[in-house]
Amino acid sequence: MMRAMRVPGIAASFVSASLPVVLLATLAASTGCKSSHDKPQERPAATETPGQLTMMDGGLTLMTDAGLVAFGGVAKVPADFPKTVPVYPGVKVNMAAHATGAKGKPAWSLSLETGDEQPKVVAFYASSFTASAGKFTKASDLAMGDTQMTVWQSADYDVTLMISAGAESQTTITMTVAGK
């Protein structure tokens, strides 16, 4: 089943900075659900910046003039994601977003999940960024309990990685890539 609706007006710069948060808030406010058993209802909305929310079995997407965010079964690494930025092999994509930043530069955000242990994932990214054709250098590295945060930089991109050990041997990878 697919359902599309208008999303209330949102300033484009705000959307590009916090598209996932806006999506969740808009979804909660616009569905009109009183319980998890009620079906979503379409409501009239202001259209300062039009958006298209599409819900399908297993996922949803929000597209605006500022970009696109996808959750669940419809989420995949965007086709225009930089080829010089490594993506861990065999991951499940839980969320993918692409937007244009405040200075007109592209930005991407991914939430990924793997069954591999965190140290293996951290080692993959350290090796892959060092060997990347994008000529990345490590700008910072911080261990915070079960989470490893690393910032990689190149002439073209800034990449922030957060790799978190989760329950049942699941590792979550949150990656933000900003064009320069």
QUIKANOR-V860425 format. One record per pair of residues at least 4 apart in sequence whose ideal C-beta (glycine too) atoms are under 8 Angstrom apart, sorted by the first residue. I is the first residue (numbers start at 0). J is the second residue. D is the distance in Angstrom with one decimal. If there is no record, write none. Layout:
BEGIN
I/J/D
I/J/D
END
This chain:
BEGIN
0/54/7.8
0/55/6.9
0/56/6.1
1/53/6.0
1/54/7.0
1/55/4.9
2/39/6.7
2/41/8.0
2/53/7.1
2/54/4.9
3/51/5.7
3/52/6.5
3/53/5.0
4/29/6.6
4/39/7.9
4/41/4.9
4/42/8.0
4/44/7.9
4/51/7.9
4/52/5.2
5/43/8.0
5/44/4.9
5/46/6.0
5/49/6.5
5/50/6.9
5/51/7.5
5/52/7.8
6/25/5.2
6/29/7.2
6/44/6.7
6/49/7.4
6/50/3.3
6/51/7.3
6/52/5.4
6/61/6.5
6/63/7.0
7/25/6.3
7/28/7.6
7/29/7.1
7/44/4.4
7/45/5.6
7/46/8.0
8/44/7.5
8/45/4.4
8/46/5.8
8/47/2.7
8/48/5.4
8/49/8.0
9/13/5.8
9/14/5.1
9/21/5.9
9/25/7.8
9/47/7.1
9/48/5.3
9/50/7.0
9/63/7.0
10/14/7.0
10/47/7.4
10/48/6.7
11/15/6.5
11/48/5.6
11/63/7.3
11/64/5.7
11/65/4.5
12/16/6.5
12/65/7.6
12/101/5.7
13/17/6.4
13/21/7.1
14/18/5.4
14/21/5.8
14/48/6.9
14/50/7.9
14/63/5.3
14/64/8.0
14/65/4.0
14/66/6.9
14/98/7.0
15/65/4.4
15/66/5.9
15/98/4.0
15/99/5.9
15/100/5.9
15/101/6.9
15/106/7.0
16/101/7.6
17/21/5.6
18/22/6.2
18/61/7.1
18/63/7.7
18/65/7.0
18/66/5.9
18/68/4.7
18/96/5.3
18/98/5.8
18/108/7.9
19/23/6.6
19/68/5.6
19/94/6.5
19/96/6.2
19/108/7.2
20/24/6.3
21/25/5.9
21/61/7.8
22/26/6.1
22/52/7.7
22/59/7.9
22/61/4.6
22/68/5.4
22/70/7.5
23/27/6.4
24/28/6.2
25/29/5.6
25/50/7.8
25/52/7.1
25/61/7.4
26/30/6.1
26/52/7.0
26/59/7.4
29/39/7.8
29/41/8.0
29/42/6.0
29/44/6.9
29/52/7.6
30/39/4.1
30/40/7.0
31/37/7.5
31/39/6.6
31/40/4.0
31/42/6.2
32/37/4.4
32/38/7.7
32/39/6.3
32/40/8.0
33/37/5.2
39/54/7.2
48/63/5.9
48/64/5.8
48/65/7.3
49/63/7.2
49/64/7.4
50/61/5.9
50/62/6.5
50/63/4.0
51/60/8.0
51/61/7.3
51/62/4.8
51/63/7.7
52/59/6.7
52/60/7.4
52/61/5.1
53/59/6.4
53/60/4.9
53/61/7.9
53/62/7.7
54/58/7.9
54/59/4.5
55/59/6.9
55/72/7.4
55/73/6.0
56/72/7.2
57/71/5.3
57/72/2.8
57/73/6.8
58/69/6.4
58/70/5.5
58/71/3.1
58/72/4.0
58/73/3.5
58/74/6.2
59/69/7.4
59/70/5.4
59/71/6.5
59/73/6.9
60/67/6.4
60/68/6.9
60/69/4.4
60/70/7.6
60/73/5.7
61/67/7.1
61/68/5.1
62/66/7.7
62/67/4.8
63/67/7.8
65/98/5.2
65/99/6.2
66/96/6.4
66/97/5.3
66/98/2.9
66/99/6.3
66/106/7.9
67/77/7.7
67/96/6.7
67/97/5.4
67/98/7.6
68/94/7.0
68/95/7.3
68/96/4.0
68/108/8.0
69/73/5.0
69/74/4.3
69/75/7.2
69/94/7.0
69/95/5.2
69/96/7.4
70/74/5.7
70/93/7.0
70/94/5.2
71/93/7.2
74/92/4.5
74/93/6.1
74/94/5.5
74/95/4.7
75/92/5.4
75/95/6.1
76/80/5.1
76/86/5.7
76/92/6.1
76/95/6.1
76/109/6.6
77/95/5.9
77/97/4.6
77/107/6.1
79/97/6.8
79/105/7.4
80/84/6.8
80/86/7.4
80/97/7.7
80/107/5.6
80/109/7.9
80/176/7.5
81/107/7.7
81/133/7.2
81/155/7.3
81/156/6.0
81/176/6.3
83/131/5.3
83/132/5.3
83/133/3.0
83/135/7.8
83/153/7.0
83/155/7.3
83/156/7.4
84/131/7.5
84/133/6.8
84/156/6.4
84/158/5.9
84/174/7.7
84/176/5.5
85/123/7.5
85/124/6.6
85/127/3.7
85/128/6.6
85/131/6.5
86/90/6.7
86/109/7.4
86/111/7.3
86/174/7.9
87/111/6.3
87/113/5.8
87/115/7.7
87/120/5.9
87/123/5.9
87/124/7.4
87/172/6.0
89/113/6.6
90/111/4.1
90/112/6.3
90/113/5.0
90/172/6.8
91/111/6.8
91/112/4.6
91/113/7.3
92/109/6.6
92/110/7.5
92/111/5.9
93/110/4.5
93/111/6.8
93/112/5.8
94/108/7.3
94/109/6.9
94/110/3.9
95/107/7.5
95/108/7.4
95/109/5.4
95/110/7.8
96/107/6.6
96/108/4.4
96/109/7.8
97/105/6.9
97/106/7.3
97/107/5.2
98/105/7.6
98/106/5.3
98/107/8.0
99/103/6.0
99/104/7.2
99/105/6.2
99/106/7.3
100/104/4.7
100/105/7.1
100/106/4.8
100/177/6.4
100/178/7.1
104/177/6.8
104/178/3.8
104/179/6.5
105/178/4.4
106/175/7.2
106/176/6.6
106/177/4.9
106/178/6.5
107/174/7.8
107/175/7.4
107/176/4.6
108/173/7.8
108/174/7.1
108/175/5.0
108/176/7.6
109/172/7.4
109/173/7.3
109/174/4.6
110/171/7.0
110/172/7.5
110/173/5.5
111/171/7.2
111/172/4.1
111/173/7.7
111/174/7.0
112/165/7.9
112/169/5.9
112/170/7.1
112/171/5.6
112/172/7.3
113/120/6.4
113/169/7.4
113/170/5.2
113/172/7.1
114/168/5.9
114/169/6.4
114/170/7.7
115/119/4.7
115/120/5.7
115/168/7.9
115/170/5.9
116/120/7.3
116/164/7.4
116/168/6.3
116/170/6.5
117/121/6.1
117/145/7.2
117/147/6.9
117/162/5.8
117/163/7.1
117/164/4.1
117/170/4.8
118/122/6.3
119/123/6.5
120/124/6.7
120/162/5.2
120/170/5.1
120/172/6.4
121/125/6.3
121/147/5.1
121/149/7.8
121/162/5.5
122/126/6.2
123/127/5.8
124/128/5.8
124/149/6.9
124/160/5.9
124/162/7.1
125/129/6.4
125/137/7.9
125/149/7.8
126/130/6.2
127/131/6.2
128/133/8.0
128/135/4.3
128/137/7.3
128/151/4.8
128/158/7.5
129/135/7.3
131/135/5.3
131/153/7.7
133/153/4.4
133/155/6.5
133/156/6.8
134/153/5.4
134/154/6.9
135/151/4.3
135/152/6.5
135/153/4.7
135/156/7.9
135/158/7.1
136/151/7.0
136/152/5.8
136/153/7.4
137/149/6.4
137/150/7.4
137/151/6.0
138/150/4.3
138/151/6.7
138/152/4.8
138/157/7.8
139/148/7.7
139/149/7.0
139/150/4.6
140/147/7.6
140/148/7.5
140/149/5.0
140/150/7.8
141/147/7.6
141/148/4.7
141/149/7.6
142/146/7.6
142/147/5.5
142/148/7.9
143/147/7.7
143/148/6.4
145/163/5.8
145/164/4.2
145/165/7.8
146/161/5.8
146/162/6.9
146/163/4.4
146/164/7.6
147/160/7.7
147/161/7.4
147/162/4.7
147/163/7.8
148/159/7.2
148/160/6.9
148/161/5.0
148/162/7.9
149/159/7.7
149/160/4.8
149/162/7.8
150/157/6.8
150/158/7.0
150/159/5.3
150/160/7.6
151/157/7.6
151/158/4.4
151/160/7.1
152/156/7.4
152/157/5.3
152/158/7.4
154/179/7.1
155/178/6.6
155/179/5.9
156/176/5.5
156/177/6.6
156/178/6.0
156/179/6.5
157/176/7.4
157/177/4.8
157/179/6.7
158/174/6.6
158/175/7.2
158/176/5.1
158/177/7.9
159/174/7.2
159/175/4.6
160/172/6.8
160/173/7.4
160/174/5.5
161/171/8.0
161/172/7.4
161/173/4.4
161/174/7.9
162/170/6.4
162/171/7.5
162/172/5.4
162/173/8.0
163/170/6.8
163/171/4.6
163/172/7.9
163/173/7.6
164/170/6.0
165/169/4.1
165/170/6.3
165/171/5.5
END
